[in-house]
Amino acid sequence: MPWAGACSRPHGAVVRSGRVESAGAARIERADDVAVDSVKSLKSVAPASAGLGAGRIVFGAKLQPWCQPFAEVAALLARRLKVPLRLVHVAEDTRAPSVIGTDEEHLLGPVRSELNAEAERLRTFSGASVAAQLAAGNVVDTLLSVARMELATALVLGAGVDGNSALVGAAVERASRESHVPVLVLREPERLLAWLRGERALRVLVGADLGRASESARAFASAWSALGPVEVEVALVITPLEARERLRLSPREPEQTEEQQAQALLAGDLRRCAPADTSAKLRVLVGRASADAHLVMLAEQENFDLIVVGQRRRSLPDQLWYGSVARGVLRSAPVSVVSVPALAAPHRHTFRAPRVVLVATDFGEAGNGAVAQGVGMVMEGGAVHLAHVVAVGAASPEEARYAREQAWYALSRLVSAQNGDRVAKFERHVLDGSPTFELLALAERVGADLIVLGARSRAAGGAATLGSVARSVSERAKVPVLLVPMPRP
């Protein structure tokens, strides 16, 4: 058995709830006690949180004493979620695919009776509904198949006990990488057992960026607060170079000032991306080491019990080439890790009135119309940032300085012309450089919820197309973009 908590199916076999069918002849294994009707009734009372599903917990059982604490975590978690536990054991005997479910199954020894005894022990221990399943074949393939067929809430694995650590790591990494449901890799199960028994709060560290996989991880961690007392902290790790390029910070600033600016600005981004019901603490770490190394070190230093990371469905060669935070954390973390695929928490589109609006203008008719739209859309008490980008390509220093002065004057006139009763503050920005990149960086720095641009149509080959800046900003922006057309004559 290559790792704790593993189950498998033979190649060419189909795994269905409660049975295994091999190629050629059906080898049927009946589940112990959970019928389809009971699953439906349990789904109706399971938590409806964004990060937790209403299917079974799937746990692969290694029938050894050291595996029992891992199984107990899975059973108590199923009980807390009010869903059944599917206890799956893979028989490693090469004869298993041919004899499981037949009169010759005795050739495998007492494996079925031991599996049933473990299921009964977990029922008594936790009060959860437990179904036992005996399978054979490739460990990871079967585990993923069972989780997919069961519409599992989570796949629970035990790790760090088997003798061959390299094989343990490879199997766990592959299961986490290819799974369509969250994968909980258990280490130091006593921490989660104490939490599930109500003895202490669970400290959860979420590794974050600003992508969909990270949103899924944060939603999953937030949903656990419905199961018991949870302290969630969200950490974003970024290198100084990434912060400077992303936020277009001035290279003339001292490094400490850059870090403080990046931390304040990116914390705002994390706050806006947070699930609606979260009360997590936010932390931005600017450092030169890899993100996974920072997360593992933070978990050790501050005694976190669980690390939650988003998992992008990259192939192994892609992960080796580009790097993977989830893969690094799975390999190095001393505590339990949940790897959450982006599909586990579908994105929910909601509307929130923008608190911070960035309006870009070139002082043309469309640009000035964008200013009025931005002021009209910002929520009461919000902020409007007016920006103009000066083209300094071939200009002399004197011409560039004159252009900036004129831009400041024009922006001031636009501010004074607005009815700003609803706006708490106006900010003016005169920028130098590429309009697209300068505007996108400014949007991140000020924490814009909406970007408003004037859209000028240009004829290209007889067809009307958007202006290059409007099109480029619309394609790259991380927040909604409103394009205001020129008035028709």
N, C-alpha and C positions, 0 to 999 in steps of 0.2 A: 504494500500500500504506500504510494509515494508521499501522501500528506494526510494530516488529520482532517476528518470531515469530508471525505471524498466519496463520490458515487459515480457510476459509469454505466454505459450501455454498449453492446457490441456493435461493430460496424454493420450496417444493413439492418439494424434493429430499430423498432419504434417503441418509445417509452410512453405509455399513457397512464393516467391516474390509476394507481392500484394494480398495474400489471406490466409485464414486459413481453413483447412479441418478437421472437427471433425470426430471421429469414428462413423460409421453408416450412416451419411448423410453429404454431403458437405455443409459447411457454407462459402460462398464466400464473401470476402471483396476486392473490387477493390482498387488499389492504386490510388492516386490522379492524378499524372501527369507525372510520369517517366516511359517510355517504355524501353524494353530491348535494342532496337536499340540505344537509347540515351545513355544508360550505356556504350555500346561498343564504341561509339564515344568519350565519356568522358575519357574512359580508355586510348585512344590513345594519349591524351594530358596531362594526369596526370603525376606528377613527377615520375621518374623511380629510385629514390634513393633506396638504399638497405634496409633502415628501414621503408619505407612507401609503402604500396600497392596501387592499383589503383581501389579498390572497394569502396562501399559506406561508409559513416560514419553512424553508428547506434547509435541513442540516444533514451533512454526510457523516455517518457514524463509523469510527474505527472502534471495534469492540475490544478496547483495552481500558484498564482502570484510569490511566492518565487522561483519557478523552472525556471522562464523565463530567468534570466541571464545565467543559465547553458545551456539552449537550444540555447541561442544566441552565446555562445562560440562554440557549436557544429556546428551551421549554418555558422559562419564565418570561422571556420576551414575547413568545406566542400567547401566553396567558394574558399578559398586559395588553396586547393588541387585540385580544379576543378573536384570534384566528387559530386554525389547526397547525400542528407541527408535523411535517413530513420527515421522518427519520429514515435516511437512505444509507445502506451499506453495500459496497461493491465487493463481491467475492473475487479474490485474486487467482483462484485456482483456474487453470486453463480449461478445465472441463465445465466450468460454471455456465457458459452460454448455452451448452447443450443439455444440462441436467436440471437447471432451475425450473421449478414448477412441475417436475416429473417424479415418477416413483424412484428414480435414481438420484434424487437430490441428497440422499443420505451419504453419498460419496464425498460431499463437501464437509462432512462433520456436523457438529452441533451449531452451525452458524445461524440457522433460522431460529432455533430456540433461544440462542443468546440474544439475537436481535429483538425478538418478542419480549424477552425478559427486560432488556434495557428500555423498551417502549413502555412497559408496565411500570418500571421504576420511575420513569419521568412523569407518567400520569399521576402517580402517587405523590411524587415530590412537588409538582407544580400545580396540579389540577387542570392542566391543559389537555386538549384532545390531541392524541398522538397516533399517527398512522405509520406503521413500519413497512419498508419496501426493500426487497433484496434484488440486486441487479448485478450485471457483469459487463465487462468490456472496458473501454477507455474511460478513465476517471473523469477528466474535465468535460469531455463530450457529453457524458451522461448527466453530470451535474447541471450543465447548462440546459440540456434538454428537459430535465425534470422541472427546473425553475421556470422555464418558458412555458411548458405545458400547464403548470400549476398557477400561472399568473402570479408568481411569488411576490410577497412583500419584500423579502430579502433572502439572500443566499448566505448562510452562516458557515464559516470554515474555522477550524482550529489550526494554529500554526505554531512553529517554534519548538516542537516536541520530537519530531522524527529525527532519526540519526543523520540522514542525508540532507543537509540544509540546502545545498544547491538545487536539488530536485524539488524540495519544498518550495523554494522561491520561484522556480520556473513555473510550477503548476499553479501556484496562487496568482502569480502575475498574469498568466494566460487566462485564468478564470475571470479575474477582475477586468482584463482588457476586453474580453469578448462577451461578457454578460450583458443582458438587456435589463437586468434588475440590479439594485444595490447589492454589493458584496461586503459582508462584515467579516473581516479576518480577525479572529480573537487571539489576543496575547494577554497574559495576566488576567484570566477570567474572574479572579476574586474582586477586581474593581467593579465590573459590571454586575456581579452577583450581589455585592453590597448595595448598589444603587437599586436593583430590581427588588431587593427585599425591603427597601425603604429606609435603609440605615444611613444614607448619605446622599448628597447631591452629586451629579455626574458632571465633571468638567470636560467640555468638548472644545476642541480647537479645529476651526475650519480653515483650510488653505484656500485662498481666494485669488482670482484675477477678476476681470470684468466680462468674462465670456459666459456662454450658456451652460457649460459643464459646471462652472463655479456657482451659477444661480441654482442649479439642481442640488449641489452639495449644501448650499445655505438653506434651501427649502427643506431638505431632509433633516438637517440638524435642528432647524426651528420646530419641525413637527414632533421631534422627540420630547419637547417640553410638555406635550400632552400626556406623556407616559409617566412623568415623575419630575422631581426638581432637577433642572439642568442649568448649568452656567455655560453659555456659549460665548466664545471669543473668535472673531474673524480676523485673520492675518493675511495681508497682501505683502509679498516680498518683491522688490524691484531693485535693480542695480542702479548706481548713480548715472551711468551712461543712458540706460533706458529711460530714467526719469527726465534727464535733460532733453533727450530727443522727443519724448512723448509730449512733454509740456512746454517745449521750446524755451527752457529756462536759459538765462543769460550765462554764457561760460565765464563771464567776468565775476560772477558772484562767488564768494567763498563756499567751499564744499559743505560746510555745516549749514549755511543759509539755504543752499540748494536742497539739502535733505529736509529741513524744516518746511520749506515751501512744498516739496513733493508730498510729504506726509499729510499736510493740511489739505492739499488739493485732492489727493487720491482718497483720503478718508471721506471726503464729500461724495466722491463717486461711489464708494462702497455703501454709503448711507442711502443713496438714491436707488441702488440696485437691491437693497435688502427686501426680504419678504415683508408683507404688510404687518404681520403679527410678531415680528422678531424684536427682541430687546437685547440683542447681542452687543458686546463690546467690540470696538473696531480698533485695529492696529495696523499701521503701515511700517514695514521694515525696509530701510534702504541699506543694502549691503552687497558685497561683491561675491559672496558665496552663492551656491545654487539655492533655489527656493526650497527644495526638499530638505537640504541640510539645515536651513534656518528653521523649518517647521519641526523637524525632529529634535533639534537642540532646544527649541522653545518648549516642546512637550516635556522634555526631560527636566529642564530648569524650573518650570512652573507647575509640574505635577498634574498635567492633563491626563485624563483617563482614556480619551478617544480622540482620534484625528479623523476628520472627514475631508475627503478630497474629491474633486470632480474628475471624471475619467472620459477623455476623448477617445473615440473608437478608431485609434490609429493602428496600423499594422506594427508588428514587432520591429521590422527594419526602420520604419519611420520613427519609432520611439528611440531606437538606438542612435539614429542620426540626429534627430532634432531634440532629443531629451524628453523626459516625461516626469513631471512632479509626482504624479500618482505612483509610478513605478519606483521612484527613489524612496518615497515614504514607505511603501509596502516592504521594501527591502531592509530599511534601516530602523523603522520605528520600534521602540521597546514596548509600546502599548497597542491596543486594538486599533484597527484602521477600517473605515468604511469608504469604499470606492463607489461613487455614484455616477452612473452614466447620464448624459444629458437628457435622454428620453425618459428617465425615471420621474422627472418633474416637468410636465409640459408647460410651456410659457403661456401665462394668462395675460391677455391684453386688457389693460385697465386705463382709464383716463384720469389724470390728475392735472389740475390747472397749473400752468408753469409758474414757479416762484421766481425763476431767474431766466430772463430772455436776452439772447444776444441778437442784435440787429446789425447787419453789415450794409453799408451804403457806399455807393460811389458818387453820391450827390446828384445823380440823375433822377428822372421822374419816377422810375420804378424803385430805385433805392430809397428815395424819400417817402414813397408810399409804403414801403416796408416798415419804416419807422412808426408810422401811424398804426399799422396792424400790430406791431409788437407791443406798443404801449396799450392798445386796446385788449390784448389777450392776456397780459400778465395778471396774476392774481392780486387782489388788493393787498397792499403792503409789500409787494414784491420789488424786484430790482430789474432795471433795463440797462443793458450795456450797449452803447452805440460805438461801432468800430468802423474805421476806414483804413485801408491798406494803401500805403504810398508806394508807387512803383519807382524804385531807385536805381534801376539797371544801369542806364547810361548817363544819369544825371550827375552833375558836379556836386560837390559838398554844399555849395551855396544854394543851388537849385533844390537839392533835397531838403535843406533846412527851411527854405521858403515854402515848399510844398507841405511840410509838416505844420508850419505855422498856419497856413491857410486852412488845412484840414481841421486843426483845433478850433479855429474861428467858426468854420462851417458847422462843426458838431455842436458848438455852443449855441449857435442860432437855432439848430434843430431842437435842442433841448428846451430853449425858451419858448419855442412855438407850440410845444405840446401841452395838453391839459394833463398835468401830472398829479392830480389829486389822489389817484389810486396807487401811485407809484411811490414807494418809500425812498428810493434813491435812483438817480441817473449816474452812470459812469461813462466817461469818454475814453476811447483807446485809439491812438494813432500807431499803426504798425508798419514795419518795413519788411519787405520780402515777398515770398510767394503767397498770394491771397488765400489759396486753399489751405495750405499748411498752417499759416499764421492764424486763420480764423478757427480751424479745428483745435489748435493748441490753446487759443484763448478760451474757447468753449469749455475745455477741460479745466483750465485754471480758474475760471469764475464759477464753475459748476452749473453751466447752462442746462435748463430743462428743454429749451426750444431755441432753434436758430431760425431767424427770419431773413430772407434775402429777396432782393428785387430780381425778377427773371426777365431777361431780355431775349427775345427770339432772334435767331440769326438764320438767314437763308443759306443752306448748304446743298448744292445740287438740286435746287428747286424745292427742298423740303425744309420745313421750319424745325429748328433744333434749339435746345436750351443753350444759354451762354455757357462758356467753358467753366467758369467759377461755380455757377449754380449747380451745374451737372456734377462737377467733381466733389463739391461739398456734400451734395445729396447722396452720392454713392459711398462716401467714407464716414459720414457722421454717425455717432453712436446714439444721438438723440434725434427726435423728430425735426424735420426741416420744413418750413413753410415758405413756398415760393410765391411772391406777389407779382402778378403780371403788370405790364405797362397798361394804362388806360387806353381803351380803343377810341379812335377819333370819331 
